[in-house]
Amino acid sequence: MSTALRIAHGAFGRVALLDMDCSLVRHAHPHCHVLLKVEGGDTQFAVGDRICPLTDTTAVLVDGWQPHAYVHDPDRPRTLILALYVEPKWLMDFRPGWAASGAPGFFGQPSGEVSPRIRELTMALATEMMARPECISVHETLLSDLMIAVIERFTPWRSFPASIRELNVVSQDWRIRRATEAMKADAGRSTNIDKFAKGAGLSRAHFFRLFESSVGIPPKVYMNVVRMEHAVDAVLHQDVSVSELSGQLGFAEPAHFTRFFRNHAGVGPREFRNVSRLAG
């Protein structure tokens, strides 16, 4: 079973040091998502319709809202992975155009060869998280340097807008925008997609087609993203039992919630909370 060794969280998003030996379901994140190998066996992720290797020399790069899954080979050794879930708003502090990290097409390719600088910073961040889990300011400084190195190597960052005024955000269909807002307000408690299709004034088939063409992922995956982000926030910031959180998030049984959380994060909610508090 996979293990979370360290988890840091803050305005930057989340950074997790995960000792992985089991697969994760197809899922997505609203973050700029970067996966870097620290040690152990080489492994791979499915990003969109491509299988992308994760090795000492290659990183896996996932755009915001892009479906992906961890594909573990049980015949290979465990892999220690540094997983970055980086908030687009935090990246805006470095350069306004980097807010595009939450949108499709931010990375040119879903994988690429890491530079010696990226490898050095990966190892430094992983080492600091293990040795000094409480030093969030040190972690954030290293993460800043690492993300700058990643973006400069793997994105066409020089072509991104230099000012807020130049940002050109493509607007969604208003019916789909209303549906996504309703899903967020619902916090993922409802799994009835027909309810949101009806609220948008669309047939189920038309809703599915329009939703995926507008957002880039199916409505079910989007609902799971919303549900998981609310779950992570609750696990990190609410001092209540996992059983109570399960009920708040609309799960029939705590075991269902634990399985859902583990399938998306690699570890269960109790372990996620306990490891995160090492940084408190």
HELIX and SHEET records of a PDB file:
HELIX    1   1 PRO A   88  LEU A   91  1                                   4    
HELIX    2   2 PRO A   96  GLY A  102  5                                   7    
HELIX    3   3 PRO A  116  ALA A  131  1                                  16    
HELIX    4   4 ILE A  136  PHE A  154  1                                  19    
HELIX    5   5 TRP A  157  SER A  159  5                                   3    
HELIX    6   6 ILE A  164  GLU A  166  5                                   3    
HELIX    7   7 TRP A  174  ASP A  186  1                                  13    
HELIX    8   8 ILE A  193  GLY A  199  1                                   7    
HELIX    9   9 ARG A  204  VAL A  215  1                                  12    
HELIX   10  10 PRO A  219  HIS A  237  1                                  19    
HELIX   11  11 VAL A  242  GLN A  248  1                                   7    
HELIX   12  12 PRO A  254  ALA A  265  1                                  12    
HELIX   13  13 PRO A  269  SER A  276  1                                   8    
HELIX   14  14 ARG A  277  ALA A  279  5                                   3    
SHEET    1   A 6 THR A   3  GLY A  10  0                                        
SHEET    2   A 6 GLY A  13  MET A  20 -1                                        
SHEET    3   A 6 THR A  79  VAL A  86 -1                                        
SHEET    4   A 6 CYS A  32  GLY A  40 -1                                        
SHEET    5   A 6 THR A  58  VAL A  62 -1                                        
SHEET    6   A 6 SER A 111  GLU A 113 -1                                        
SHEET    1   B 3 ARG A  50  LEU A  54  0                                        
SHEET    2   B 3 THR A  43  VAL A  47 -1                                        
SHEET    3   B 3 HIS A  68  VAL A  71 -1                                        
END                                                                             
